């Protein structure tokens, strides 16, 4: 096998990897007969259990993350091929990527964070003839078992009542009809996450052409499953992580003496010191008790040690008799992940910040100069493509319609880019690529629109798609989750989201005499202006705010604000009226200007310098102590306010402060008793492998959040929980 395999790898190196890392985002390939084949973007997150995959995630910096995913039923040959392709891809990208070894059901949080709607395990594989294709086949018949609250996994199981239990949600997929079945013992948050999976199946696997229905236990389609027996109770969720294990780490140095990899102990227990790592060596950080192994490659280490890093990790796992599903991260010097750095008490990154308000990014490029768009070179200039993360420069043709009375009504082009929370919109973008016209349909759904409008927006999207021969890409966007490319379509203007109401003539709700807009630039340099409640508590030292009172417009600039955010704020002031804006710098607000009085008086707001110069990103955990030991399950990927589960205790770690957020539906044991907030937070800090001690601990209740907490969430909505989140997502069915 060795010779033809190497030959095929060379072919793939020139064919499949030539586009690797050229644009930000996720690329996925499947190993097929010792070759690599790309997986369609619509089907990212679907994995056949009999196959192996190679994934590449490219950030805007750019920096790179390579994941080798191994299905539980994949062959040894496929695993070996995946390893070779991973090494080849790493070489192609200059040896700088972070590498992950992922095993089915035990994926890293970094991996899971790419798939906010969860990952789906499908039975079979390429050897069985199963292909990754978008299908409108209405003869599909399968059953998906949904597990997890933060890290969602949908596993294909036998279409039989024996697969069910009362404690979980299941998706009965019959092609044109998709049923979400909710066991009598599952809670609202589990139903909410299962709904996200069901919507993803409809939108991506069925191209939006299937009907969704949520059914309770007892309301099942009998024709699909036959007579129903007694359904057993649910089992405990096994997705949780025991943080107390993580304080146990051992550091080894790797050497290839006499051609054989040997590991010698450097330090028996964490926390370690960064000086222990020599740039000319490679190291193993052993956190095997928590099923994690890290390989650190010194930038000056010899080639043999660097290239054999993953093999050395697998040999180490075998010698230690650790489980086969042990996660492996291979890290180049300068590309260390947060999980790795937490084992060191004094970790410092080179050029760890680029100034107040600038996003910190991993990788060899710590400071990035913004490259202006040049549509003629966008696809040949990887730096430009990586920074902006878009299919093109947004200069194509844009058409916008508002959903009104079940139909689409054209929006005046002068107001393109302004969206109202009480409306739904269709945005059709047309551009040319490779001499062909391409189309994207963005369906934007406001958080305060009616259920009829939501249903109509889905219908109108399909109708528009059909009228164009089914060729457009469909992107359904929920307010607050807008992709960078959508925000780029408005000719340099920020995307503006009004707090509520509608833009339709004669139907507008009366706007308040005082309005406040929060302007923030994302790490992809896309800017959005979101209206929030006019209160000083919503200010944030890192951003720009525009305040319109009855007779004055203020432009408030936080210490950590960027010039791009300031320019976006100038645009917001232009459509609010009230004349030219009075610019106010944070800390220099004139007493008689009326600024504070317009906001109801001066209040505490987010002024944390760690948010301005954030080296260690904040982390959010769902916590439980019902079993007598601390269980903390981390929210994967970028978190937002909707990740706060109202039936849980949530822990927000901002490095120099710990917040415990107690949901209103948390049970009595979680709210009081053995799970006192202080002991919970203390256990968490004491288990930290970095050795942190004496961290400030703040306990807060749902609905009573202080600005020091809400400032970590953009455009915090204090009224979010006035409507049942499950009702909001049901409206998208």
N, C-alpha and C positions, 0 to 999 in steps of 0.2 A: 504493500500500500504506500510505502514511504515515497517512492519516486513519483508516481502519478499524483499523489496528494500535493507534493511540493510544486509540481507543475501547475496544478489547478490553482494553488494559492497565488502563484505568480500571475496567472491570468486574471484572478479576482483583484489582485493588487492594482492592475492597470484598468480594469473594467468597472468594478463596483465601488472601489474606494476613491475613484477620481473626483467624486462629488462630496466625499466625506469631510465634514467640518467646515464646509464652505459657507453655510448659513446656520444661524442659531436654531436650536430646536432638536427634535428627536429623530434619529434614523434607525430603522430596524431591519435586520436581515435574518433569514432562516437558513440553516444548513440543510441542503438538499443534495443527496448523492455526492457528498464531498465537494459541493459547490455552495456558493452563497447566492440567495435570491432575495430581493427587497420585498418587504411587506407593505401593503398599501397603508397610507396614513389613517384611513378610516377604520382600519382594523388593528391599529396599535393598541396593545393591551390584551389581545387574544393570543394565547399560547397553547399549542398542542403538546400534550404530556409526553408524546413519543419523540419529540424533537429537541434540538438545541438552537439557540439564537445568539446573535451578536447585536448589541445595541450601542449606539453612540449618541451622547447628549452633548451639544455644543452650547456654551453660554455666549453672551454678547461680548465678553472680555477680549478675545475668546479664550476659554479654557475647555478641556475635554474630559468626559467621563465615559469609559468603555465598560460595558457589562456583558459578561458571558453567562447566559441563562441556560441551565441544564434541566430538561424535563425528567420527571421521575422514572419514565419508561424509555428514555433514550439509550441508544447503544454506546458501547465504549468507543467505537470508531467515530461516531458523531461527536462525542465529547472531545476526542483527540483533535478532530478537525476544527471544532470551535475554538480550542485552545490555540491552534496554529494561526487561525484567522485573527484571533484577538491580538496575538503577538505581531502579526503583519500590520494590523491597523495601528497599533501603538508605534511601530517603526515608521509607518507612513506619516504619522502626525508628530514625528520628531522625538518620540520617547517621553513626551511631557504629560500624557493623559494619566488620570487616576483610573486604575483597573479594579473591577469588582467581579468576584465569582459568585453567581447567584444560583441557588438550588430551589427548585419548586417548593412552595409553601414556607420557605424560610428566606425570602428576599429581604434585602436591606431597605431601610427607610428611604434612602436616596432613590432607589429603584422605584419603590411604591409611590413616591412623590410625583413621578411623571404621569401617573394615571389616577387623577382625582375621582374618576367614576369607577375605580376599582379595576382589578385584572380578572380575566376569565380563562379558566383552564378547560380546554376542549379535549375530548378523548381522541386517541389515534395520533397520526402523524403523517409525514410525507410517505413513509413506507406503506401506509394504508391507503394512499391515494387522496388524502384530505388536503385541500388547497386553501390558501388565504385569498378568498375572493369576496367582493361585495355581492350579495345575493338578494334577488327579489323572489326567490323560490318560496312559494307558499306551502310547500309540502314538508317544511322543517318540522321536526318533532323532537324536542329535547327538554331536559329538566336541569336547571341551574340551582345549586345550593349556595346561598349567600351567607358568608361568615365574616365577622369582624365589624367593628364600629368605627375605627379610624383607618386601618388598613383593610380595605374591602377585597375579598376574594370570592369569585363566583366559580364554583367547580361543577363541571358537568357530571351528573350522576344518573343511575338507571331511572328511566321513566316508570316509576313504580311507587306505590304507597309506602313501600318499605324504606324508601329514601327520606321520607318526611319525618319531622319532629315538631312539637308544638312551640319550641323556643326560638325557631329561626324563620327567616323568609326564604321563599323559593320563587323562581321564575319559570312558569310553564310556557314554553315557546312553541307555538303551533304555526309559525309562519306569518300569516296575515293577522293572527290574534296572539297577543302576548299578555299573559295573566301574571300579576304579582300576587302570590299567595302568602298571607301573613298568619303565622301560627298564633294561637290564643295567648301564648306566654311571651311573645316578643314585644318590645317596647317601641315607642314612637320614633326614637332616634334610629333604631335598626330598620324600621319601615322606611324612614327618610333615605337612608343610604341605599337600601335595596331599590328604591324608586329611581335613584340616579343610575343604577346599573340597567334597569329596565328601559329608561329613556335612551341610554347609550346604545342598547341593542336596537331599538327602533330607529334611531337617527342614523347610526353608522352602518349597521349590518343590513337594515331593510330600507335604507335611503328615505326614512320618514314615512314609509308606506305601510305601516302596520298599526293596528288599533291596540291601545293599552287599556287594561282594566285591572284595578286593584280589588282583590277579593279577600274576604276574611275566611278563616277556617270554618268549613261548613257550606261555603258557597262555590265549591269547585265545579269545573266542567266535567261531569261524570263520563262523558263519551271519551275523554282523553285518558282516564285512569281507571275506569271501572268502579265497582263498589268499594266504598271506603271502610277500612277496618279501624280499630282504635289506634290513634296516633300517639307514639310515646312522647314523654316529656323531653325538653331540650337538654343538651349537655353544656357544661361550662365552656366558655370561649377560651380557646388555647392560644389566642393571638397576643396575649399580654407579655410584657417584659418585666423581669424582676431586677430592679435597679440595684439591689443590694449586692448582686453578683459583680457589678461593674467595677467595684473598688479593687478587685483582685486582678492585677496585671503584672506580667513579668517581661523584662526587656532582654532580648538576646542579640548578639552580633553574629552575622553569617559570614563564613569564609569558604572558599573553594579549594582549600589545601588538598594537594594530591588528587585534584579532580573530583573530589567528593564534598558536597555541601555539609558543613558542620556548623552547629549553633552553640555559642558559649554565652553564659549568663553575664549580663552587664549589671542588672539590678533586679532584686527578688520581688519587689513590690512597688506599686505606684503610691504617691505621685513621683514622676521622674523629673529630671531637669533637662532642659533642651541641650545643654552643653554635653550631655552623654552621647549625642549623635554626631559622629564624625562624617564630614562630607565625602570622604573617600571610602566609606563602608556601607554595607547594607544591613538592615536590622529586622528582627521579628518582634512585634509587640504582641504578646500572648494574652489574649482575653478569652481563652477557650472556655472558661466556666460560663461565659455568656455567649458561647458559640460565635466568637469573632476573633479573627487573626488579621493583623496588619503587617504589611511588608513596607518598610521605608527604604527607598533607593537614594543613596547619597549621590549628588550630581557628579562627583569625581570618582565614583566606584568603578571597578573594572567591568568591561562589557559582559564577561561570562556571568558574573554575579547579578548584574542588572537584568539580563535576558532570561535567567533561570529563576526569577523571583517567584512566579506563580507555581512552578514545579517545586521549589523549596518549601512553599507554604503547604502544598498538598502532602509532601513527604513529612513535614512537621506534624500535620494533623494525624497522619497515620501512626507516627511514632508515639504521639501522646494519647492515641486511642480516642480522639475526639469524634463526635458524630460526623457522618459524611456530609451533612447539610451545613456544617460550619461555614460561616460567611468569611470571605477573604477580600481585603482591600489592598491593592498594590499602589503605593503613593510615591510619586517623584518628589525630591526635595523642592519645596516651594509650592507644592500642590496638596498640602495636608488638609484633610477633612476635619470638621468640627469634632467628630467622634474620636479621631486620633488625638487631636490637640488637648482634649479634656483630661488625658492621662498625665499631662505635664503641668506643674504648678507655676511655671514662669514663662509660658510660651509667648514669644514675640515674633510677629511676621515682619519681613522686610517690606518697607513702604506699606505698612498695614492700613493706612488710610490715605485718601487722596484729597483730604480737606473736608470741612464741615459739609454735611448734606450729600456728599458723593458716595455712591454705592461701592461697597468693598467687594472685590471679586477675587476668586482663587485663580491661580495660574501664573505663568511666567510674565504676563503683561499686567502689572499692577496699576499703572496709570495709562489711561487710554485717551488719546486726543480725538475729539469728535471729527469725523470725516464727513464733509457735506455730500449730499446726493449727487450722483452723476449717472443718470439712467443708462447711458451708453456703456458704462463699465461696472454697473451694479453686480452683474453675475460673474465678473472676472476678478473683482476686487473683494477678496474674502473678508478683509477687515471691515469694509463698508457693509457687506451683507451681514456679518456677525453683529455689528453694532446696532443695526436697525431691525433685524429679524423679520423681514418682509419679503413677499414674493416679488415686489418691485417697489418703486419709489412713491406709489400712491398717486401718480399723475394721470392715471387712466380716467375713464368715464364713470361718473357716480350718479346714480339715480336713487332717490329716497321717497318712500311712501309711508304714510301713517295708516294704521288699521282703523277703520271707522265704519260702523254699521255693517260689519261683515265683509267690507270691501277695502281695497287699497286706494288711498287718496294721495295724489302727488303733494309733496312738501315744497314750499317755496325755496328755491336754491339759496336765497339770501339767509335762510335759517338752517342750512345744512350744518350738522355737527352739534345741534342742540337737541337734547332728548329729555322727555318728561316722564317721571316715574309712573304716571297714570296712563301711559300709552304703550303701544307696541309699534315697531317700525320694521319695514323691509328696506334693506340697502343693497342695491345691485351694483357690483363693481365689475367693469369690463376692462381688460388690458390685453396687450399682445405679448406673446412669448414664443420665440422661435418661429416667427412668421404666422402664428395662429392666434386667433382671438380666444381668450379665456375669460371665465366668469366666476364670480363668487357671490352668493346670496347670504348676507348677514341678516338674521332674524333677531332683532333686539326686543327683549321683553322686560318692561318695567315692573318693578316690585309691587306697584300699587295699581296695576291694570286689572280689569275684570276678567273673570274666567271665560266669558264669551270672547273677549279680545284675544286671550291666549289661544283659544281653540281656533279662532279665525286666522291668527298669524301663522299657525302651523299649516292650515289648509291653503292659505294664500301662497305660502312658500312652495308647497308641492305644486300648486297650479302654475306659478311662475316658472318653476323648474321644468314642468311638463311642456310649457309653451316654448321653451328653449331647447327642446329635444332631450332633456335630462342630462345635459352636459355640465351645468354649473356645479361648483362645490357649495354645499350648504353648511352654514355655520350658525348654530343657534346660540345666542348670547344672552345671558342673564345680567341685568343691571349690576354694575360693580365688578364684572368679570370680563371686561372688554379686552380683546387681543390687541397687540400693538399695531397691527396692520389696519384694523378698523379705525383706530384713533389717528392714523396717518392720512386718511382720505379727505381731510377738510382743509387742504391747502395752507398748512402751517398753523391753523387755528387749533386750540385745545378742544377736546371733546367735552361738552358741557352737559352735566346731568342736573336737572332741576329737581328739587326735593320731592315735589308731588304735583298733583293736578295734571292738566292736559294741554296740549298746544292747539287743539281743534277750536275753530272759530265758534264763539257762542257757548263753548263748554268749559272755558278756562275757570279754574278756581281762583278766588281772589288771593293775590300774593300779599304777604305781610309787608308792612311798612319798613321793616328791618330784615335784611337778608344777608347771609354769610356764606361765602364760597371758599372751599378748601382746595388749594391748587398744589398738586404733588406730581413730580416727575418720577416715572418708574425706572428700574435699572436698564430698561431698553430705550430710555430717553423719550418715550411717549408720555404726553402730559394729559391729565384729566382734571377737570374742575368740578367738584361735587358740592352741591348745596347741602349745608348742615344747619342745625338749629342755631339761631343767633345768640350764642352764649360764649363768654370768655373761656369757659371750661373746654371748648373745642379747639382752641388755638394750639399750635404745635411749633416749637422752636426751630424745627427743621424745614418748614414750608412757608408758603405765601398765602395770605388770606385777603379776600376782597369783602369789605363790609359796606353795605348801602343802608343808611338810615333815612329818615324822612327828608332830610335836606342836604346830606353830605355823603360822598363816597370816599372811603378810606382804603388804601392799599397798605396792608401790614406785612412787613418783611421780617421773617424770623432770622436768627443769627445763622442758621445752617441752610438757608434757602439758596437756590441756584439762579443764575441769570436766565436760564430757560423758563423756570417757574415764574420769574418776575415778568418776562415778556408775555407769558400766557395770561397773567393777571391783568396786564394792560388791556388785553382783548376783552376780558370779562367786564372790566369797567366800561368799555365802549358801548355795550348793549344794555347795561343796567340804567344808563341815563344819570342825570343829576350833575352833569358837568364834569370837569377834570377831577381826577382823584387826588386826594391829599396823601402823600406817601409818609408812612410812619414806620420807623425802625424799632425793632424789639428793644425794650429797655429805655427808649427815648420818647415814649408817648407823652405829648404835651398835656398837662393837666386840664387845661380849659378847652381842649379840642372837641370834647364830646364823644371821644372814641370809647372810653370805658363805660360811660353812661348808656351809650347805644347798645352795648352788650349786656346791660343789666348790672353793671358794676364789675370791678376787677376780681377775678377768681384764679385759683390755682389751675395751671395747665401743664402740658408735657414740656418739661425743660431738660430732660435727661441728656447729658452729654454723651452717654453711652449709645444713645440712639443716633446722635450726630456722627460719632466716630466708632461705629460698631464693628469690632473685629470678630467677636463671637456672636453669631446671629441669635435672636431670641428663639426659644423652643417652647412648644406647648404640649402638655401631657394631659391625658385623662387618667385620673387616679382612683384607686379603690383599696380598701384595707379590710374587706369583708372576710377574707380568709385568714386574717391575723398577721399578714405580712404585706408590706407595701408593694403594690402592683402599679406601675406607671407605664402607660402605652402612649408613645409619642405620635402626634399628628404628623403624617408625612407631608413633604412639600411645603409650599407657602400656605400659611394658615390665615383664616379670616374670622370675623365675628360668628358666622354660622357654624364654625367648628366647635364652639362652646356648647357642649351637650348639657341641656337643662336638667337631666337626671343624673349628673355626675358632679364630682369635684374635679376642677381643672387646675393644673399647675402651670403658670407662666414663668419661665426662667429667663430673666433679662441679664443674667450674669452677676450684676452687682445688687440685684434685688429679686426676691421670690414672691410671687403673688399666688394666693390660693383663692380661686373663684368657686363659690358654692352655688350650684343650680337650685332653683326652687323645687324641683322634683326629686332631688337627691333624697335617698331614704334616711330614716332616723339614725341608723348606724353611721352613715357617712356624715351627717350633719352634727352629731354629738357623740357621746359614748367614747369608745376606744379610738375613734378616728378624729381626735381633736386636731384642729387645723395646725397648731404649733408642732405637735409630734409628727404629723404627716410631712410637713415641710422640713423638719429637722432630720427625719429619716432620709429624705431625698438628698439633702445637702451632705449628710454624713456619708452617704454612699457614693458621693462624687469622687472619681479617681484623681481629680486634680488637687484634692485636699482643701477645698474651700471651706472656710469656717467663718462664723460671725456674720453671715449674710442677713440683711434686713428681711423680715418675713411679714407680709401684709395679708390679712384675711379679709375678704370682701364677699358680699352677697349679690346675687343676681338682681339687677335693677338699682343697685346702690354703688355702681362702679365709680371710683375717683378718676380724675384726668390722668393721673400717673399710670393707670391701667389702660384706659381707653385710648391713650395716645399711641399705643403699640399697634392699633388697628386703624387703617385709613377709613375716614368717613363713618365713624361709629354711629350707629342708629339706635338711640335709646328706646325707640318704639318697635324694634324688630320683633320682640316676643309678644306684642299685643295680638298678633295673628299667629295661629298655629303654623309652624314651618311646614308641617306635613300637608296642611291645606294649600299652602302656596305651591308646593311641588305637585300636588294632585292636579292643580289647575293646568299643569303642563302636559297632562296625559291626553 
